Amino acid sequence: MLIHPWDSALDADEWQSWLASTDRFGTLAVNNLDPAEAPVLVPTHFTLDGDDLLIHLARPNPVWPHLQAATRVRLAVIGDYAYVPTYWRAKAGGPDEDGVPTSYYSAVQFVCEPEIVDDPDGKARILATQLSDFQPEGRHAAVAPDAEPYGRMLPGIRGVRLRIVRVEAKFKYDDANPVEHRERVATNLEQRNRGLDGGAAAQQRRRLAAIGDWKAARDRS
């Protein structure tokens, strides 16, 4: 994806913190075996495990032959997005209708090398790690290949370990524009309060506090 300098993550902590605040649900993109066909896209929860991502999918999922042939795949996550209308972005002193619309969003994309996990112990470890991530309060049975209820269900899934090769993170919130412009749009988002407007405004205010005037900071560096 296109990442302008003013949209890039400040550091790895920024995208990691944002990801930790989400439901960690994304889209796995895999090249189709038939180059004339569209890529295969799979919506899925995932767990960040060190330098790897962990997922599991149903055995009947049509992605498997494509995934087995793939050397690299991409998993994309997006959130805190909002449409910003034209009249919110008009230049100071100019007519509202001369503004240009845009989209705000946070996005993290992982380029990964996939490894399919089929052995029962490996799949059990993936499930246990994901349960610890998404259900830290517990209240579930132990995940073991030789115990109910998971033992009898493990054959119905396959696990995937995605070894992260590269991370691309983008926070698109008008950071190249003046401070007063960003403050005004954040206020408009909070007042409109539709869909993910609140999250987009929070990201814009967070970036504003961290960056301040982007052009001045760029010139100083």
mmCIF file of the C-alpha atoms, coordinates in Angstrom:
data_MODEL
# 
_entry.id   MODEL 
# 
loop_
_atom_site.group_PDB 
_atom_site.id 
_atom_site.type_symbol 
_atom_site.label_atom_id 
_atom_site.label_alt_id 
_atom_site.label_comp_id 
_atom_site.label_asym_id 
_atom_site.label_entity_id 
_atom_site.label_seq_id 
_atom_site.pdbx_PDB_ins_code 
_atom_site.Cartn_x 
_atom_site.Cartn_y 
_atom_site.Cartn_z 
_atom_site.occupancy 
_atom_site.B_iso_or_equiv 
_atom_site.pdbx_formal_charge 
_atom_site.auth_seq_id 
_atom_site.auth_comp_id 
_atom_site.auth_asym_id 
_atom_site.auth_atom_id 
_atom_site.pdbx_PDB_model_num 
ATOM 1   C CA . MET A 1 1   ? 0.000   0.000   0.000   1.00 0.00 ? 1   MET A CA 1 
ATOM 2   C CA . LEU A 1 2   ? 1.042   3.589   -0.535  1.00 0.00 ? 2   LEU A CA 1 
ATOM 3   C CA . ILE A 1 3   ? 2.497   5.114   2.646   1.00 0.00 ? 3   ILE A CA 1 
ATOM 4   C CA . HIS A 1 4   ? 3.411   8.791   2.548   1.00 0.00 ? 4   HIS A CA 1 
ATOM 5   C CA . PRO A 1 5   ? 6.070   9.896   5.055   1.00 0.00 ? 5   PRO A CA 1 
ATOM 6   C CA . TRP A 1 6   ? 3.453   11.708  7.153   1.00 0.00 ? 6   TRP A CA 1 
ATOM 7   C CA . ASP A 1 7   ? 1.256   8.577   7.269   1.00 0.00 ? 7   ASP A CA 1 
ATOM 8   C CA . SER A 1 8   ? 3.955   6.158   8.385   1.00 0.00 ? 8   SER A CA 1 
ATOM 9   C CA . ALA A 1 9   ? 4.062   4.595   11.841  1.00 0.00 ? 9   ALA A CA 1 
ATOM 10  C CA . LEU A 1 10  ? 6.196   6.503   14.306  1.00 0.00 ? 10  LEU A CA 1 
ATOM 11  C CA . ASP A 1 11  ? 7.825   3.236   15.375  1.00 0.00 ? 11  ASP A CA 1 
ATOM 12  C CA . ALA A 1 12  ? 7.000   -0.447  15.856  1.00 0.00 ? 12  ALA A CA 1 
ATOM 13  C CA . ASP A 1 13  ? 5.437   0.287   19.249  1.00 0.00 ? 13  ASP A CA 1 
ATOM 14  C CA . GLU A 1 14  ? 2.768   2.398   17.568  1.00 0.00 ? 14  GLU A CA 1 
ATOM 15  C CA . TRP A 1 15  ? 1.385   -0.309  15.317  1.00 0.00 ? 15  TRP A CA 1 
ATOM 16  C CA . GLN A 1 16  ? 1.837   -2.991  17.982  1.00 0.00 ? 16  GLN A CA 1 
ATOM 17  C CA . SER A 1 17  ? -0.120  -0.937  20.522  1.00 0.00 ? 17  SER A CA 1 
ATOM 18  C CA . TRP A 1 18  ? -2.847  -0.205  17.981  1.00 0.00 ? 18  TRP A CA 1 
ATOM 19  C CA . LEU A 1 19  ? -3.092  -3.866  17.043  1.00 0.00 ? 19  LEU A CA 1 
ATOM 20  C CA . ALA A 1 20  ? -3.323  -4.893  20.702  1.00 0.00 ? 20  ALA A CA 1 
ATOM 21  C CA . SER A 1 21  ? -6.332  -2.572  21.067  1.00 0.00 ? 21  SER A CA 1 
ATOM 22  C CA . THR A 1 22  ? -8.217  -4.245  18.202  1.00 0.00 ? 22  THR A CA 1 
ATOM 23  C CA . ASP A 1 23  ? -10.012 -7.573  17.868  1.00 0.00 ? 23  ASP A CA 1 
ATOM 24  C CA . ARG A 1 24  ? -7.096  -8.817  15.741  1.00 0.00 ? 24  ARG A CA 1 
ATOM 25  C CA . PHE A 1 25  ? -9.303  -9.725  12.832  1.00 0.00 ? 25  PHE A CA 1 
ATOM 26  C CA . GLY A 1 26  ? -7.967  -9.385  9.308   1.00 0.00 ? 26  GLY A CA 1 
ATOM 27  C CA . THR A 1 27  ? -7.986  -10.698 5.765   1.00 0.00 ? 27  THR A CA 1 
ATOM 28  C CA . LEU A 1 28  ? -5.476  -13.292 4.572   1.00 0.00 ? 28  LEU A CA 1 
ATOM 29  C CA . ALA A 1 29  ? -4.617  -12.750 0.890   1.00 0.00 ? 29  ALA A CA 1 
ATOM 30  C CA . VAL A 1 30  ? -3.149  -15.671 -1.076  1.00 0.00 ? 30  VAL A CA 1 
ATOM 31  C CA . ASN A 1 31  ? -2.230  -15.799 -4.767  1.00 0.00 ? 31  ASN A CA 1 
ATOM 32  C CA . ASN A 1 32  ? -4.556  -17.959 -6.820  1.00 0.00 ? 32  ASN A CA 1 
ATOM 33  C CA . LEU A 1 33  ? -3.011  -21.030 -8.460  1.00 0.00 ? 33  LEU A CA 1 
ATOM 34  C CA . ASP A 1 34  ? -4.723  -19.833 -11.637 1.00 0.00 ? 34  ASP A CA 1 
ATOM 35  C CA . PRO A 1 35  ? -3.116  -16.457 -12.485 1.00 0.00 ? 35  PRO A CA 1 
ATOM 36  C CA . ALA A 1 36  ? -6.204  -15.555 -14.495 1.00 0.00 ? 36  ALA A CA 1 
ATOM 37  C CA . GLU A 1 37  ? -8.334  -15.757 -11.348 1.00 0.00 ? 37  GLU A CA 1 
ATOM 38  C CA . ALA A 1 38  ? -8.543  -13.289 -8.475  1.00 0.00 ? 38  ALA A CA 1 
ATOM 39  C CA . PRO A 1 39  ? -6.486  -13.825 -5.308  1.00 0.00 ? 39  PRO A CA 1 
ATOM 40  C CA . VAL A 1 40  ? -8.084  -15.882 -2.554  1.00 0.00 ? 40  VAL A CA 1 
ATOM 41  C CA . LEU A 1 41  ? -9.145  -13.785 0.448   1.00 0.00 ? 41  LEU A CA 1 
ATOM 42  C CA . VAL A 1 42  ? -9.922  -15.326 3.835   1.00 0.00 ? 42  VAL A CA 1 
ATOM 43  C CA . PRO A 1 43  ? -11.348 -13.306 6.747   1.00 0.00 ? 43  PRO A CA 1 
ATOM 44  C CA . THR A 1 44  ? -9.931  -14.598 10.022  1.00 0.00 ? 44  THR A CA 1 
ATOM 45  C CA . HIS A 1 45  ? -8.936  -13.854 13.587  1.00 0.00 ? 45  HIS A CA 1 
ATOM 46  C CA . PHE A 1 46  ? -5.197  -14.108 14.211  1.00 0.00 ? 46  PHE A CA 1 
ATOM 47  C CA . THR A 1 47  ? -2.842  -14.063 17.169  1.00 0.00 ? 47  THR A CA 1 
ATOM 48  C CA . LEU A 1 48  ? 0.544   -12.354 17.238  1.00 0.00 ? 48  LEU A CA 1 
ATOM 49  C CA . ASP A 1 49  ? 3.043   -14.839 18.688  1.00 0.00 ? 49  ASP A CA 1 
ATOM 50  C CA . GLY A 1 50  ? 6.504   -13.274 18.782  1.00 0.00 ? 50  GLY A CA 1 
ATOM 51  C CA . ASP A 1 51  ? 7.603   -12.928 15.156  1.00 0.00 ? 51  ASP A CA 1 
ATOM 52  C CA . ASP A 1 52  ? 4.762   -15.138 13.918  1.00 0.00 ? 52  ASP A CA 1 
ATOM 53  C CA . LEU A 1 53  ? 1.034   -14.898 13.359  1.00 0.00 ? 53  LEU A CA 1 
ATOM 54  C CA . LEU A 1 54  ? -1.153  -17.878 14.258  1.00 0.00 ? 54  LEU A CA 1 
ATOM 55  C CA . ILE A 1 55  ? -4.443  -18.764 12.603  1.00 0.00 ? 55  ILE A CA 1 
ATOM 56  C CA . HIS A 1 56  ? -6.592  -21.839 12.150  1.00 0.00 ? 56  HIS A CA 1 
ATOM 57  C CA . LEU A 1 57  ? -9.132  -22.546 9.427   1.00 0.00 ? 57  LEU A CA 1 
ATOM 58  C CA . ALA A 1 58  ? -11.661 -25.252 8.654   1.00 0.00 ? 58  ALA A CA 1 
ATOM 59  C CA . ARG A 1 59  ? -10.311 -28.169 6.653   1.00 0.00 ? 59  ARG A CA 1 
ATOM 60  C CA . PRO A 1 60  ? -12.934 -27.685 3.861   1.00 0.00 ? 60  PRO A CA 1 
ATOM 61  C CA . ASN A 1 61  ? -11.734 -24.099 3.283   1.00 0.00 ? 61  ASN A CA 1 
ATOM 62  C CA . PRO A 1 62  ? -10.916 -23.692 -0.430  1.00 0.00 ? 62  PRO A CA 1 
ATOM 63  C CA . VAL A 1 63  ? -7.739  -21.749 0.358   1.00 0.00 ? 63  VAL A CA 1 
ATOM 64  C CA . TRP A 1 64  ? -5.569  -24.816 1.131   1.00 0.00 ? 64  TRP A CA 1 
ATOM 65  C CA . PRO A 1 65  ? -4.197  -25.740 -2.316  1.00 0.00 ? 65  PRO A CA 1 
ATOM 66  C CA . HIS A 1 66  ? -3.361  -22.083 -2.961  1.00 0.00 ? 66  HIS A CA 1 
ATOM 67  C CA . LEU A 1 67  ? -1.759  -21.694 0.467   1.00 0.00 ? 67  LEU A CA 1 
ATOM 68  C CA . GLN A 1 68  ? 0.306   -24.859 0.062   1.00 0.00 ? 68  GLN A CA 1 
ATOM 69  C CA . ALA A 1 69  ? 1.781   -23.461 -3.149  1.00 0.00 ? 69  ALA A CA 1 
ATOM 70  C CA . ALA A 1 70  ? 2.428   -19.981 -1.759  1.00 0.00 ? 70  ALA A CA 1 
ATOM 71  C CA . THR A 1 71  ? 5.861   -18.863 -0.617  1.00 0.00 ? 71  THR A CA 1 
ATOM 72  C CA . ARG A 1 72  ? 4.568   -15.531 0.652   1.00 0.00 ? 72  ARG A CA 1 
ATOM 73  C CA . VAL A 1 73  ? 1.139   -14.269 1.665   1.00 0.00 ? 73  VAL A CA 1 
ATOM 74  C CA . ARG A 1 74  ? -0.246  -11.052 3.092   1.00 0.00 ? 74  ARG A CA 1 
ATOM 75  C CA . LEU A 1 75  ? -2.516  -10.524 6.080   1.00 0.00 ? 75  LEU A CA 1 
ATOM 76  C CA . ALA A 1 76  ? -4.189  -7.118  6.223   1.00 0.00 ? 76  ALA A CA 1 
ATOM 77  C CA . VAL A 1 77  ? -5.906  -5.391  9.142   1.00 0.00 ? 77  VAL A CA 1 
ATOM 78  C CA . ILE A 1 78  ? -7.791  -2.102  8.978   1.00 0.00 ? 78  ILE A CA 1 
ATOM 79  C CA . GLY A 1 79  ? -9.714  -0.079  11.540  1.00 0.00 ? 79  GLY A CA 1 
ATOM 80  C CA . ASP A 1 80  ? -10.570 3.345   12.982  1.00 0.00 ? 80  ASP A CA 1 
ATOM 81  C CA . TYR A 1 81  ? -11.678 4.483   9.535   1.00 0.00 ? 81  TYR A CA 1 
ATOM 82  C CA . ALA A 1 82  ? -13.964 7.339   8.549   1.00 0.00 ? 82  ALA A CA 1 
ATOM 83  C CA . TYR A 1 83  ? -15.055 9.263   5.480   1.00 0.00 ? 83  TYR A CA 1 
ATOM 84  C CA . VAL A 1 84  ? -14.074 12.930  5.697   1.00 0.00 ? 84  VAL A CA 1 
ATOM 85  C CA . PRO A 1 85  ? -16.374 15.085  3.529   1.00 0.00 ? 85  PRO A CA 1 
ATOM 86  C CA . THR A 1 86  ? -15.289 17.866  1.200   1.00 0.00 ? 86  THR A CA 1 
ATOM 87  C CA . TYR A 1 87  ? -16.514 20.768  3.323   1.00 0.00 ? 87  TYR A CA 1 
ATOM 88  C CA . TRP A 1 88  ? -14.422 19.653  6.326   1.00 0.00 ? 88  TRP A CA 1 
ATOM 89  C CA . ARG A 1 89  ? -11.228 20.015  4.306   1.00 0.00 ? 89  ARG A CA 1 
ATOM 90  C CA . ALA A 1 90  ? -11.652 23.368  2.570   1.00 0.00 ? 90  ALA A CA 1 
ATOM 91  C CA . LYS A 1 91  ? -8.605  25.616  2.836   1.00 0.00 ? 91  LYS A CA 1 
ATOM 92  C CA . ALA A 1 92  ? -8.832  28.464  5.314   1.00 0.00 ? 92  ALA A CA 1 
ATOM 93  C CA . GLY A 1 93  ? -10.696 31.407  3.782   1.00 0.00 ? 93  GLY A CA 1 
ATOM 94  C CA . GLY A 1 94  ? -11.914 29.403  0.798   1.00 0.00 ? 94  GLY A CA 1 
ATOM 95  C CA . PRO A 1 95  ? -15.442 28.201  0.013   1.00 0.00 ? 95  PRO A CA 1 
ATOM 96  C CA . ASP A 1 96  ? -16.476 24.929  1.657   1.00 0.00 ? 96  ASP A CA 1 
ATOM 97  C CA . GLU A 1 97  ? -17.336 23.346  -1.685  1.00 0.00 ? 97  GLU A CA 1 
ATOM 98  C CA . ASP A 1 98  ? -13.707 23.668  -2.821  1.00 0.00 ? 98  ASP A CA 1 
ATOM 99  C CA . GLY A 1 99  ? -12.546 21.095  -0.294  1.00 0.00 ? 99  GLY A CA 1 
ATOM 100 C CA . VAL A 1 100 ? -11.402 17.615  -1.344  1.00 0.00 ? 100 VAL A CA 1 
ATOM 101 C CA . PRO A 1 101 ? -12.737 14.517  0.465   1.00 0.00 ? 101 PRO A CA 1 
ATOM 102 C CA . THR A 1 102 ? -10.546 11.813  1.920   1.00 0.00 ? 102 THR A CA 1 
ATOM 103 C CA . SER A 1 103 ? -10.587 8.670   4.026   1.00 0.00 ? 103 SER A CA 1 
ATOM 104 C CA . TYR A 1 104 ? -8.980  8.268   7.431   1.00 0.00 ? 104 TYR A CA 1 
ATOM 105 C CA . TYR A 1 105 ? -7.849  4.842   8.594   1.00 0.00 ? 105 TYR A CA 1 
ATOM 106 C CA . SER A 1 106 ? -5.295  2.772   10.454  1.00 0.00 ? 106 SER A CA 1 
ATOM 107 C CA . ALA A 1 107 ? -3.876  -0.209  8.567   1.00 0.00 ? 107 ALA A CA 1 
ATOM 108 C CA . VAL A 1 108 ? -1.275  -2.861  9.264   1.00 0.00 ? 108 VAL A CA 1 
ATOM 109 C CA . GLN A 1 109 ? -0.228  -5.407  6.652   1.00 0.00 ? 109 GLN A CA 1 
ATOM 110 C CA . PHE A 1 110 ? 2.004   -8.397  7.300   1.00 0.00 ? 110 PHE A CA 1 
ATOM 111 C CA . VAL A 1 111 ? 3.969   -10.088 4.525   1.00 0.00 ? 111 VAL A CA 1 
ATOM 112 C CA . CYS A 1 112 ? 4.556   -13.637 5.723   1.00 0.00 ? 112 CYS A CA 1 
ATOM 113 C CA . GLU A 1 113 ? 5.914   -17.054 4.847   1.00 0.00 ? 113 GLU A CA 1 
ATOM 114 C CA . PRO A 1 114 ? 3.190   -19.623 5.580   1.00 0.00 ? 114 PRO A CA 1 
ATOM 115 C CA . GLU A 1 115 ? 3.683   -22.972 7.295   1.00 0.00 ? 115 GLU A CA 1 
ATOM 116 C CA . ILE A 1 116 ? 0.687   -25.309 7.482   1.00 0.00 ? 116 ILE A CA 1 
ATOM 117 C CA . VAL A 1 117 ? 0.383   -27.180 10.770  1.00 0.00 ? 117 VAL A CA 1 
ATOM 118 C CA . ASP A 1 118 ? -1.406  -30.517 10.612  1.00 0.00 ? 118 ASP A CA 1 
ATOM 119 C CA . ASP A 1 119 ? -0.057  -32.520 13.542  1.00 0.00 ? 119 ASP A CA 1 
ATOM 120 C CA . PRO A 1 120 ? -2.545  -32.692 16.459  1.00 0.00 ? 120 PRO A CA 1 
ATOM 121 C CA . ASP A 1 121 ? -0.115  -31.362 19.073  1.00 0.00 ? 121 ASP A CA 1 
ATOM 122 C CA . GLY A 1 122 ? 0.815   -28.401 16.863  1.00 0.00 ? 122 GLY A CA 1 
ATOM 123 C CA . LYS A 1 123 ? -2.824  -27.542 16.219  1.00 0.00 ? 123 LYS A CA 1 
ATOM 124 C CA . ALA A 1 124 ? -3.601  -27.855 19.922  1.00 0.00 ? 124 ALA A CA 1 
ATOM 125 C CA . ARG A 1 125 ? -0.803  -25.402 20.721  1.00 0.00 ? 125 ARG A CA 1 
ATOM 126 C CA . ILE A 1 126 ? -2.165  -22.906 18.193  1.00 0.00 ? 126 ILE A CA 1 
ATOM 127 C CA . LEU A 1 127 ? -5.679  -23.166 19.631  1.00 0.00 ? 127 LEU A CA 1 
ATOM 128 C CA . ALA A 1 128 ? -4.414  -22.848 23.195  1.00 0.00 ? 128 ALA A CA 1 
ATOM 129 C CA . THR A 1 129 ? -2.396  -19.755 22.292  1.00 0.00 ? 129 THR A CA 1 
ATOM 130 C CA . GLN A 1 130 ? -5.370  -18.170 20.561  1.00 0.00 ? 130 GLN A CA 1 
ATOM 131 C CA . LEU A 1 131 ? -7.677  -18.928 23.474  1.00 0.00 ? 131 LEU A CA 1 
ATOM 132 C CA . SER A 1 132 ? -5.179  -17.318 25.838  1.00 0.00 ? 132 SER A CA 1 
ATOM 133 C CA . ASP A 1 133 ? -5.151  -14.253 23.580  1.00 0.00 ? 133 ASP A CA 1 
ATOM 134 C CA . PHE A 1 134 ? -8.880  -13.840 22.935  1.00 0.00 ? 134 PHE A CA 1 
ATOM 135 C CA . GLN A 1 135 ? -10.284 -15.389 26.111  1.00 0.00 ? 135 GLN A CA 1 
ATOM 136 C CA . PRO A 1 136 ? -7.798  -14.532 28.869  1.00 0.00 ? 136 PRO A CA 1 
ATOM 137 C CA . GLU A 1 137 ? -10.490 -15.048 31.506  1.00 0.00 ? 137 GLU A CA 1 
ATOM 138 C CA . GLY A 1 138 ? -10.305 -18.780 30.783  1.00 0.00 ? 138 GLY A CA 1 
ATOM 139 C CA . ARG A 1 139 ? -13.599 -20.648 31.330  1.00 0.00 ? 139 ARG A CA 1 
ATOM 140 C CA . HIS A 1 140 ? -12.789 -23.212 28.640  1.00 0.00 ? 140 HIS A CA 1 
ATOM 141 C CA . ALA A 1 141 ? -11.651 -26.809 28.620  1.00 0.00 ? 141 ALA A CA 1 
ATOM 142 C CA . ALA A 1 142 ? -7.996  -27.660 28.200  1.00 0.00 ? 142 ALA A CA 1 
ATOM 143 C CA . VAL A 1 143 ? -6.976  -28.057 24.567  1.00 0.00 ? 143 VAL A CA 1 
ATOM 144 C CA . ALA A 1 144 ? -5.487  -31.533 24.125  1.00 0.00 ? 144 ALA A CA 1 
ATOM 145 C CA . PRO A 1 145 ? -5.581  -33.998 21.207  1.00 0.00 ? 145 PRO A CA 1 
ATOM 146 C CA . ASP A 1 146 ? -6.635  -36.858 23.477  1.00 0.00 ? 146 ASP A CA 1 
ATOM 147 C CA . ALA A 1 147 ? -9.318  -35.104 25.548  1.00 0.00 ? 147 ALA A CA 1 
ATOM 148 C CA . GLU A 1 148 ? -12.823 -33.806 25.004  1.00 0.00 ? 148 GLU A CA 1 
ATOM 149 C CA . PRO A 1 149 ? -14.133 -31.612 23.578  1.00 0.00 ? 149 PRO A CA 1 
ATOM 150 C CA . TYR A 1 150 ? -11.272 -30.452 21.367  1.00 0.00 ? 150 TYR A CA 1 
ATOM 151 C CA . GLY A 1 151 ? -9.700  -33.843 20.682  1.00 0.00 ? 151 GLY A CA 1 
ATOM 152 C CA . ARG A 1 152 ? -12.510 -35.012 18.431  1.00 0.00 ? 152 ARG A CA 1 
ATOM 153 C CA . MET A 1 153 ? -12.702 -31.637 16.630  1.00 0.00 ? 153 MET A CA 1 
ATOM 154 C CA . LEU A 1 154 ? -9.022  -31.104 15.839  1.00 0.00 ? 154 LEU A CA 1 
ATOM 155 C CA . PRO A 1 155 ? -9.183  -33.242 12.644  1.00 0.00 ? 155 PRO A CA 1 
ATOM 156 C CA . GLY A 1 156 ? -11.685 -30.728 11.252  1.00 0.00 ? 156 GLY A CA 1 
ATOM 157 C CA . ILE A 1 157 ? -9.196  -27.844 11.226  1.00 0.00 ? 157 ILE A CA 1 
ATOM 158 C CA . ARG A 1 158 ? -5.709  -27.050 10.019  1.00 0.00 ? 158 ARG A CA 1 
ATOM 159 C CA . GLY A 1 159 ? -3.381  -24.553 11.639  1.00 0.00 ? 159 GLY A CA 1 
ATOM 160 C CA . VAL A 1 160 ? -1.147  -21.999 9.957   1.00 0.00 ? 160 VAL A CA 1 
ATOM 161 C CA . ARG A 1 161 ? 1.955   -20.330 11.317  1.00 0.00 ? 161 ARG A CA 1 
ATOM 162 C CA . LEU A 1 162 ? 2.736   -17.169 9.367   1.00 0.00 ? 162 LEU A CA 1 
ATOM 163 C CA . ARG A 1 163 ? 6.359   -16.131 9.796   1.00 0.00 ? 163 ARG A CA 1 
ATOM 164 C CA . ILE A 1 164 ? 6.523   -12.349 9.475   1.00 0.00 ? 164 ILE A CA 1 
ATOM 165 C CA . VAL A 1 165 ? 8.909   -11.121 6.786   1.00 0.00 ? 165 VAL A CA 1 
ATOM 166 C CA . ARG A 1 166 ? 7.844   -7.481  6.677   1.00 0.00 ? 166 ARG A CA 1 
ATOM 167 C CA . VAL A 1 167 ? 5.347   -5.170  8.374   1.00 0.00 ? 167 VAL A CA 1 
ATOM 168 C CA . GLU A 1 168 ? 3.758   -2.208  6.608   1.00 0.00 ? 168 GLU A CA 1 
ATOM 169 C CA . ALA A 1 169 ? 1.887   0.165   8.921   1.00 0.00 ? 169 ALA A CA 1 
ATOM 170 C CA . LYS A 1 170 ? -0.068  3.279   7.971   1.00 0.00 ? 170 LYS A CA 1 
ATOM 171 C CA . PHE A 1 171 ? -1.994  5.849   10.001  1.00 0.00 ? 171 PHE A CA 1 
ATOM 172 C CA . LYS A 1 172 ? -3.751  8.162   7.543   1.00 0.00 ? 172 LYS A CA 1 
ATOM 173 C CA . TYR A 1 173 ? -5.080  11.152  9.496   1.00 0.00 ? 173 TYR A CA 1 
ATOM 174 C CA . ASP A 1 174 ? -4.048  14.302  7.593   1.00 0.00 ? 174 ASP A CA 1 
ATOM 175 C CA . ASP A 1 175 ? -0.832  14.658  9.582   1.00 0.00 ? 175 ASP A CA 1 
ATOM 176 C CA . ALA A 1 176 ? 0.759   16.806  6.851   1.00 0.00 ? 176 ALA A CA 1 
ATOM 177 C CA . ASN A 1 177 ? -1.965  19.429  7.318   1.00 0.00 ? 177 ASN A CA 1 
ATOM 178 C CA . PRO A 1 178 ? -1.835  22.283  9.846   1.00 0.00 ? 178 PRO A CA 1 
ATOM 179 C CA . VAL A 1 179 ? -2.580  21.596  13.501  1.00 0.00 ? 179 VAL A CA 1 
ATOM 180 C CA . GLU A 1 180 ? -5.782  23.662  13.512  1.00 0.00 ? 180 GLU A CA 1 
ATOM 181 C CA . HIS A 1 181 ? -7.095  21.731  10.502  1.00 0.00 ? 181 HIS A CA 1 
ATOM 182 C CA . ARG A 1 182 ? -6.577  18.392  12.249  1.00 0.00 ? 182 ARG A CA 1 
ATOM 183 C CA . GLU A 1 183 ? -8.138  19.647  15.479  1.00 0.00 ? 183 GLU A CA 1 
ATOM 184 C CA . ARG A 1 184 ? -11.183 20.894  13.574  1.00 0.00 ? 184 ARG A CA 1 
ATOM 185 C CA . VAL A 1 185 ? -11.668 17.605  11.731  1.00 0.00 ? 185 VAL A CA 1 
ATOM 186 C CA . ALA A 1 186 ? -11.268 15.595  14.955  1.00 0.00 ? 186 ALA A CA 1 
ATOM 187 C CA . THR A 1 187 ? -13.980 17.731  16.549  1.00 0.00 ? 187 THR A CA 1 
ATOM 188 C CA . ASN A 1 188 ? -16.239 17.217  13.525  1.00 0.00 ? 188 ASN A CA 1 
ATOM 189 C CA . LEU A 1 189 ? -15.734 13.464  13.746  1.00 0.00 ? 189 LEU A CA 1 
ATOM 190 C CA . GLU A 1 190 ? -16.611 13.447  17.434  1.00 0.00 ? 190 GLU A CA 1 
ATOM 191 C CA . GLN A 1 191 ? -19.740 15.488  16.809  1.00 0.00 ? 191 GLN A CA 1 
ATOM 192 C CA . ARG A 1 192 ? -20.865 13.359  13.855  1.00 0.00 ? 192 ARG A CA 1 
ATOM 193 C CA . ASN A 1 193 ? -20.185 10.183  15.892  1.00 0.00 ? 193 ASN A CA 1 
ATOM 194 C CA . ARG A 1 194 ? -21.163 7.747   13.160  1.00 0.00 ? 194 ARG A CA 1 
ATOM 195 C CA . GLY A 1 195 ? -19.665 4.292   12.681  1.00 0.00 ? 195 GLY A CA 1 
ATOM 196 C CA . LEU A 1 196 ? -15.986 4.412   13.675  1.00 0.00 ? 196 LEU A CA 1 
ATOM 197 C CA . ASP A 1 197 ? -15.808 8.232   13.823  1.00 0.00 ? 197 ASP A CA 1 
ATOM 198 C CA . GLY A 1 198 ? -14.879 8.137   17.509  1.00 0.00 ? 198 GLY A CA 1 
ATOM 199 C CA . GLY A 1 199 ? -11.953 5.814   16.901  1.00 0.00 ? 199 GLY A CA 1 
ATOM 200 C CA . ALA A 1 200 ? -10.738 7.872   13.934  1.00 0.00 ? 200 ALA A CA 1 
ATOM 201 C CA . ALA A 1 201 ? -10.891 11.080  15.991  1.00 0.00 ? 201 ALA A CA 1 
ATOM 202 C CA . ALA A 1 202 ? -8.996  9.414   18.840  1.00 0.00 ? 202 ALA A CA 1 
ATOM 203 C CA . GLN A 1 203 ? -6.261  8.270   16.453  1.00 0.00 ? 203 GLN A CA 1 
ATOM 204 C CA . GLN A 1 204 ? -6.036  11.722  14.922  1.00 0.00 ? 204 GLN A CA 1 
ATOM 205 C CA . ARG A 1 205 ? -5.712  13.398  18.330  1.00 0.00 ? 205 ARG A CA 1 
ATOM 206 C CA . ARG A 1 206 ? -3.142  10.806  19.447  1.00 0.00 ? 206 ARG A CA 1 
ATOM 207 C CA . ARG A 1 207 ? -1.027  11.391  16.345  1.00 0.00 ? 207 ARG A CA 1 
ATOM 208 C CA . LEU A 1 208 ? -1.426  15.156  16.715  1.00 0.00 ? 208 LEU A CA 1 
ATOM 209 C CA . ALA A 1 209 ? -0.111  15.005  20.289  1.00 0.00 ? 209 ALA A CA 1 
ATOM 210 C CA . ALA A 1 210 ? 2.833   12.836  19.213  1.00 0.00 ? 210 ALA A CA 1 
ATOM 211 C CA . ILE A 1 211 ? 3.764   14.707  16.018  1.00 0.00 ? 211 ILE A CA 1 
ATOM 212 C CA . GLY A 1 212 ? 2.513   18.266  16.398  1.00 0.00 ? 212 GLY A CA 1 
ATOM 213 C CA . ASP A 1 213 ? 3.221   20.299  13.265  1.00 0.00 ? 213 ASP A CA 1 
ATOM 214 C CA . TRP A 1 214 ? 4.585   17.637  10.895  1.00 0.00 ? 214 TRP A CA 1 
ATOM 215 C CA . LYS A 1 215 ? 6.169   20.076  8.451   1.00 0.00 ? 215 LYS A CA 1 
ATOM 216 C CA . ALA A 1 216 ? 7.953   21.970  11.226  1.00 0.00 ? 216 ALA A CA 1 
ATOM 217 C CA . ALA A 1 217 ? 9.190   18.715  12.727  1.00 0.00 ? 217 ALA A CA 1 
ATOM 218 C CA . ARG A 1 218 ? 10.391  17.574  9.310   1.00 0.00 ? 218 ARG A CA 1 
ATOM 219 C CA . ASP A 1 219 ? 12.245  20.832  8.718   1.00 0.00 ? 219 ASP A CA 1 
ATOM 220 C CA . ARG A 1 220 ? 13.952  20.614  12.130  1.00 0.00 ? 220 ARG A CA 1 
ATOM 221 C CA . SER A 1 221 ? 15.195  17.127  11.356  1.00 0.00 ? 221 SER A CA 1 
# 
